[in-house]
Amino acid sequence: MNQPLMPKATAVWLIDNTALTFEQIADFCSLHILEVKGIADGDVDHGIRGADQLPQVN
């Protein structure tokens, strides 16, 4: 499976903008589920801004 270019920024965006579970986000971004939970709680990588990895179509 292809991985996002910025997995942690993508995880932040998915946490903020979707109803996906932490497990689904971890699988998609190739991160450990505890890392995703830490990002959501603000304990891990608290300075990363979310990045939408979907192409913008006008």
C-alpha positions, 0 to 999 in steps of 0.5 A: 500500500502507498503511504502518505508523504507526511504521515504525522501531518496526515494523521493530524488532519484525519483526526481533526476532520474525519470520524475514522478510528485511531486504528484506521488512521494508524493503518493508513498512515503506517503509524503505531496506534499509541502514536496516533492516540498521543497525537490526538491527546496532544502529547506527541508531536503537538506542533504539527499542523494537519495536511490534507493529502487529497488533491484539490480539484477546482 
